[in-house]
Amino acid sequence: MKTPAMNTRWEEPSGFSLMELSIVVVTLGVLAVCAVPKFLQSVERTKATDGFTYLADVGKKQELFRKQQGRYAYSRMELQAELGIVLIGPDNFKVSGYASGDWETRWSVQLTRDGASSGYSRYTIVWNQDGWNSRDSSIPGELQSTP
């Protein structure tokens, strides 16, 4: 007659040891510390690129308006009405009004990013008749990407 002790076999424990799990968790933590900031920076850079693209489009429309009217448009509303277009501002920026001291020769507009993420504080992108105005813009260098 066999007893239960005779029928049992020694089996390897299944699963992972605490040490193996700890190594995996530490490795994932190190990878996250390296990867997450770069990912967040790329997200913010994409938003900044949207701003630059919008401003380049406004610049082209302003030049078209100037060829037709002999001056730059005073506002986005005037630009849209005269050219029969719709300019939709970027989602993540506040668009200022157009500004100028002489509408026949110059103009500027500013985008402000108030809710910047990924460790970036508020920044601005200024555009004028010559394109991106880096001197008056406060966008961090790693986010700059002019179209």
Buried (B, 14 or more C-beta within 10 A) or exposed (E): EEEEEEEEEEEEEEEEEEEEEEEEEEEEEEEEEEEEEEEBBEEBBEBBBBBBBBBBBBBEBBEBBBEEBEBBBBEBEBBBEBBEEEBEBBEBBEBEEBBBEEBEEEBBBBBBBEEBEBEBEEBBBBBBBEEBBEEEBBBBEEBBEEE
